[in-house]
Amino acid sequence: MSLLVLAAVGLALNAAASVLALWRGSVDPGGALVGVAIGTVIFAAGGPFFWLILMSFFVSSTALGWVRPGEKEALKEIQQKGNRRDLFQVLANGGMGALMALLFAATHDPAWALGFAVSFASSNADTWASELGVLSRRDPVSLPGLRPVPRGISGGVSMAGCAASLAGAVFIALIFAAENLSLRLFAGGFMQITAFVAAAGFLGSVLDSLLGGTLQAQYAPVNDTGRPRQGLLVTERALTDDGTPNRLVRGLAFVNNDVVNFASCAAVSIAAVLLSRLVSA
């Protein structure tokens, strides 16, 4: 198919998916528009094969967001955002993949296709860990220092979350490795490609937790008088519901969860591209 036809088909498919996501409450209007743009770019640049990976990430992560929602409702005071993805969340999770897809279309270098797969393996690993890890019976610990942290706070890890993270990375890796049997981008075997993409994606989730526990902004909640709020020790929200600024106690004010997600995804994706070129040199 020509680029124009691919773009038209991609626009139609992603517009339909975004309307459905809006109806289901999975994204807000800004997130839906950015999702259409990212999805159209990926479909036009990489065709149905690349788009299938994007959709596998989106559908699976959205579905997990509705698992035991009542237990996750209690985390809204801690986490900066809820289950409705806004434009920044969509960019953080899909922006690097769209860039990798464009570079692959421009150069036909399979290294960029590998980076594309790793970007979504990382995003999927982190999302599955976030959605399922908070349901663990055991409280998490921070990756830097292994000290106990509140459930739902960025940087916290648990055995259940790590297992979910690995499963999310393997899920995307298996799809990419299966697609490679048809695309023939890499000479490596099915299990070799699966292992590489899954390992890189899982490492992206680990890096996300490390950055979340060190550089991401965390605040001490305050009440409307500016005094420490009883019962809630830490939050990722810079402001209370009435607009009162919370007190920054750890990390950098400009580093939120979206910045951490994008940085970790970008780091492992670029590393995968460089390693691929080094091995093939």
Backbone torsions as a table, in degrees:
resi	resn	phi	psi	omega
1	MET	NA	146.6	177.6
2	SER	-72.2	163.5	-179.7
3	LEU	-60.1	-39.5	-179.4
4	LEU	-64.7	-41.8	178.9
5	VAL	-66.9	-43.4	178.0
6	LEU	-59.4	-43.4	-179.9
7	ALA	-64.3	-40.6	-179.6
8	ALA	-66.3	-44.1	178.6
9	VAL	-65.1	-42.3	179.2
10	GLY	-62.6	-40.3	178.7
11	LEU	-62.9	-43.7	-179.0
12	ALA	-64.9	-45.8	-178.2
13	LEU	-64.8	-43.8	-177.4
14	ASN	-74.0	-31.4	174.8
15	ALA	-64.2	-42.0	178.8
16	ALA	-64.6	-42.6	179.9
17	ALA	-65.0	-37.6	-179.2
18	SER	-70.7	-37.9	176.7
19	VAL	-62.2	-42.4	178.0
20	LEU	-64.1	-41.3	179.7
21	ALA	-65.7	-38.0	175.9
22	LEU	-63.0	-44.0	-179.3
23	TRP	-64.0	-36.2	179.5
24	ARG	-80.9	-9.2	-179.3
25	GLY	78.4	21.5	-178.8
26	SER	-82.6	-25.3	179.1
27	VAL	-137.1	160.3	171.5
28	ASP	-95.7	175.0	-176.3
29	PRO	-56.8	-40.9	178.5
30	GLY	-63.4	-43.2	178.4
31	GLY	-64.0	-36.7	179.0
32	ALA	-64.6	-44.1	-179.7
33	LEU	-64.2	-44.6	179.1
34	VAL	-66.8	-35.3	176.9
35	GLY	-62.3	-40.3	176.5
36	VAL	-61.5	-44.3	-179.0
37	ALA	-63.2	-48.5	-179.1
38	ILE	-64.4	-44.9	-179.7
39	GLY	-63.1	-39.5	179.1
40	THR	-66.0	-42.1	177.7
41	VAL	-60.8	-45.8	-178.1
42	ILE	-65.3	-41.8	179.4
43	PHE	-66.2	-42.7	-178.9
44	ALA	-67.7	-36.5	-175.9
45	ALA	-82.7	-37.8	-174.5
46	GLY	-118.5	-3.8	178.6
47	GLY	75.5	-170.2	-176.9
48	PRO	-59.9	-30.7	-178.2
49	PHE	-63.5	-47.4	178.9
50	PHE	-67.0	-40.7	-177.6
51	TRP	-63.9	-33.9	178.4
52	LEU	-61.6	-37.3	177.6
53	ILE	-66.2	-44.2	176.6
54	LEU	-57.5	-48.3	-178.0
55	MET	-66.8	-34.0	178.0
56	SER	-63.9	-40.2	175.9
57	PHE	-65.5	-49.7	-174.5
58	PHE	-64.6	-47.8	-176.6
59	VAL	-66.5	-45.8	-177.5
60	SER	-66.3	-43.6	-178.6
61	SER	-68.7	-36.2	177.4
62	THR	-65.8	-42.4	179.8
63	ALA	-62.3	-41.2	-179.9
64	LEU	-67.9	-25.7	177.7
65	GLY	-63.4	-20.3	-178.7
66	TRP	-100.8	8.8	176.3
67	VAL	-80.7	121.2	179.5
68	ARG	46.9	59.1	-176.1
69	PRO	-62.6	-28.6	-179.2
70	GLY	-61.4	-38.1	179.4
71	GLU	-70.8	-30.2	-179.4
72	LYS	-80.3	-20.0	-180.0
73	GLU	-60.3	-34.2	-178.0
74	ALA	-69.2	-13.2	-176.8
75	LEU	-90.0	-1.9	-175.9
76	LYS	-62.7	-28.9	-179.9
77	GLU	-75.5	-17.2	-179.7
78	ILE	-95.1	-49.1	-175.0
79	GLN	-80.8	148.6	-175.0
80	GLN	-69.6	-35.2	-175.4
81	LYS	-134.6	161.3	-179.8
82	GLY	-96.4	-153.6	-176.5
83	ASN	-78.5	-16.8	179.4
84	ARG	-82.3	111.2	-177.1
85	ARG	-73.7	132.5	175.0
86	ASP	-96.8	-177.2	-174.8
87	LEU	-63.3	-32.9	-179.1
88	PHE	-71.7	-37.1	176.4
89	GLN	-66.0	-40.3	179.1
90	VAL	-65.2	-42.6	177.6
91	LEU	-64.1	-41.3	-178.5
92	ALA	-62.5	-36.2	-176.4
93	ASN	-91.9	-26.4	-176.2
94	GLY	-118.9	-10.8	-176.8
95	GLY	-62.9	-44.4	179.8
96	MET	-66.2	-38.0	177.1
97	GLY	-62.4	-41.3	177.9
98	ALA	-62.8	-40.7	178.6
99	LEU	-64.2	-43.6	178.9
100	MET	-62.7	-39.0	178.7
101	ALA	-64.0	-42.4	177.9
102	LEU	-62.8	-41.8	179.4
103	LEU	-67.0	-35.0	175.9
104	PHE	-65.6	-43.2	-179.9
105	ALA	-64.1	-35.0	-177.2
106	ALA	-77.6	-30.8	-172.5
107	THR	-114.7	-20.7	-173.7
108	HIS	58.6	23.8	176.8
109	ASP	-84.7	118.6	-177.5
110	PRO	-62.4	-17.8	178.4
111	ALA	-60.4	-35.4	179.2
112	TRP	-71.0	-30.8	175.2
113	ALA	-66.2	-38.2	176.9
114	LEU	-64.8	-43.7	177.2
115	GLY	-61.4	-36.2	176.4
116	PHE	-61.4	-48.6	-179.3
117	ALA	-62.6	-41.8	-179.5
118	VAL	-65.6	-36.6	-179.3
119	SER	-60.5	-42.3	-179.8
120	PHE	-80.9	-26.1	173.0
121	ALA	-64.8	-39.5	178.2
122	SER	-67.5	-47.1	179.4
123	SER	-62.6	-40.8	-179.4
124	ASN	-68.5	-40.8	178.7
125	ALA	-60.7	-45.0	-179.5
126	ASP	-66.7	-40.7	-178.6
127	THR	-68.1	-44.9	178.4
128	TRP	-62.0	-39.7	178.8
129	ALA	-63.9	-40.9	-179.6
130	SER	-67.1	-42.6	-175.4
131	GLU	-74.0	-33.8	-176.2
132	LEU	-102.6	-29.1	-179.0
133	GLY	-63.7	-33.1	-179.3
134	VAL	-69.6	-13.2	179.4
135	LEU	-92.1	1.3	179.9
136	SER	-62.6	146.0	178.4
137	ARG	-73.4	-22.5	179.8
138	ARG	-99.0	141.4	177.7
139	ASP	-68.9	146.8	-178.9
140	PRO	-77.7	168.0	173.0
141	VAL	-124.3	155.8	178.5
142	SER	-75.3	142.0	179.7
143	LEU	-65.3	-45.0	174.2
144	PRO	-82.9	102.7	176.9
145	GLY	107.7	-19.7	178.6
146	LEU	54.6	34.7	175.6
147	ARG	-89.8	149.3	179.2
148	PRO	-61.8	140.9	178.4
149	VAL	-134.6	159.0	178.8
150	PRO	-61.6	145.3	178.1
151	ARG	-63.4	131.3	177.9
152	GLY	98.1	-12.0	-179.1
153	ILE	-79.4	143.1	179.4
154	SER	-64.7	142.1	-178.8
155	GLY	97.9	-12.6	179.0
156	GLY	-84.7	138.4	179.1
157	VAL	-129.4	152.9	176.5
158	SER	-143.7	166.8	178.5
159	MET	-62.6	-41.4	179.0
160	ALA	-64.0	-41.1	178.8
161	GLY	-65.5	-40.4	178.8
162	CYS	-65.1	-40.5	177.9
163	ALA	-63.9	-41.7	178.3
164	ALA	-65.6	-38.8	178.6
165	SER	-61.7	-47.2	179.3
166	LEU	-63.2	-41.5	178.8
167	ALA	-62.4	-40.2	178.7
168	GLY	-64.5	-38.9	178.2
169	ALA	-68.7	-42.6	179.5
170	VAL	-63.9	-37.2	179.9
171	PHE	-56.8	-50.2	179.3
172	ILE	-68.7	-39.4	-178.7
173	ALA	-61.5	-40.7	179.6
174	LEU	-64.3	-39.9	179.3
175	ILE	-65.3	-44.5	-179.7
176	PHE	-65.3	-42.7	-179.9
177	ALA	-63.9	-37.8	177.5
178	ALA	-66.4	-41.0	178.0
179	GLU	-64.3	-34.2	-179.4
180	ASN	-63.6	-26.6	176.9
181	LEU	-61.2	-28.9	177.7
182	SER	-93.1	-42.1	-177.5
183	LEU	-72.5	-32.4	-178.2
184	ARG	56.3	44.5	177.1
185	LEU	-77.3	-33.3	-176.2
186	PHE	-125.7	144.9	179.3
187	ALA	-81.1	-15.9	-178.2
188	GLY	-62.3	154.8	-179.1
189	GLY	-73.3	169.0	-177.7
190	PHE	-56.8	-49.4	-176.6
191	MET	-69.5	-33.6	179.2
192	GLN	-64.6	-46.7	179.9
193	ILE	-67.3	-41.4	178.1
194	THR	-59.0	-46.4	-178.4
195	ALA	-63.1	-41.3	-177.5
196	PHE	-66.4	-49.8	-177.3
197	VAL	-66.1	-41.0	-179.9
198	ALA	-64.7	-43.2	180.0
199	ALA	-64.0	-43.4	179.5
200	ALA	-65.0	-41.7	178.9
201	GLY	-64.4	-41.8	178.6
202	PHE	-64.7	-40.7	177.6
203	LEU	-63.3	-33.5	175.8
204	GLY	-62.1	-39.6	177.7
205	SER	-67.3	-39.7	177.3
206	VAL	-62.9	-43.7	178.0
207	LEU	-62.7	-38.8	177.1
208	ASP	-58.4	-44.6	179.0
209	SER	-65.9	-38.6	179.9
210	LEU	-65.2	-45.1	178.0
211	LEU	-67.7	-36.8	179.9
212	GLY	-65.1	-30.6	-179.7
213	GLY	-90.2	-4.5	-177.7
214	THR	-122.7	-52.9	-174.0
215	LEU	-97.5	-25.3	-177.4
216	GLN	-68.9	139.2	-177.7
217	ALA	-66.1	132.0	172.3
218	GLN	-130.2	144.2	-170.7
219	TYR	-126.0	152.3	170.5
220	ALA	-91.2	118.3	-177.8
221	PRO	-65.0	143.6	177.0
222	VAL	-127.4	161.0	176.5
223	ASN	-93.2	-172.0	-175.5
224	ASP	-68.0	-9.7	176.2
225	THR	-97.0	-1.1	-179.0
226	GLY	86.6	3.2	179.4
227	ARG	-89.5	156.5	177.9
228	PRO	-54.6	137.2	-177.1
229	ARG	-85.9	135.9	-178.5
230	GLN	-72.7	138.4	171.5
231	GLY	93.5	-32.4	-178.4
232	LEU	-112.5	116.6	-172.2
233	LEU	-86.9	-35.3	-175.4
234	VAL	-150.7	151.2	179.3
235	THR	-149.2	161.0	174.5
236	GLU	-95.3	-0.4	-176.2
237	ARG	-88.9	125.5	-178.5
238	ALA	-73.2	-24.0	-176.7
239	LEU	-128.7	149.5	172.1
240	THR	-77.3	174.9	-179.2
241	ASP	-60.9	-29.1	-179.6
242	ASP	-93.6	9.3	176.4
243	GLY	91.0	3.3	178.5
244	THR	-73.2	127.8	-179.7
245	PRO	-67.1	133.1	171.2
246	ASN	-81.2	164.8	-175.5
247	ARG	-93.9	123.0	179.0
248	LEU	-68.2	125.1	-178.4
249	VAL	-120.3	-15.9	179.2
250	ARG	-155.8	146.2	175.6
251	GLY	83.4	-169.0	-177.7
252	LEU	-109.4	136.1	-173.6
253	ALA	-59.5	-31.0	-176.5
254	PHE	-88.2	-2.5	179.9
255	VAL	-100.6	101.5	175.8
256	ASN	-106.5	-172.6	-176.0
257	ASN	-64.5	-33.0	178.7
258	ASP	-65.8	-41.6	178.1
259	VAL	-62.9	-43.8	179.3
260	VAL	-63.3	-44.1	179.4
261	ASN	-60.0	-46.7	-178.7
262	PHE	-66.4	-42.7	-177.3
263	ALA	-63.5	-44.8	-179.0
264	SER	-67.9	-40.5	178.1
265	CYS	-63.5	-44.6	179.8
266	ALA	-64.1	-41.6	-177.0
267	ALA	-61.2	-49.5	-177.1
268	VAL	-73.7	-30.1	178.8
269	SER	-67.2	-46.8	179.4
270	ILE	-66.0	-39.8	177.8
271	ALA	-61.5	-39.8	179.5
272	ALA	-64.7	-40.5	178.3
273	VAL	-63.1	-47.2	-179.1
274	LEU	-63.4	-42.5	-179.8
275	LEU	-65.9	-38.9	178.2
276	SER	-61.5	-42.4	179.5
277	ARG	-70.0	-35.5	179.2
278	LEU	-66.0	-41.8	179.6
279	VAL	-67.8	-37.5	-176.7
280	SER	-84.2	-8.6	-178.3
281	ALA	-69.3	NA	NA
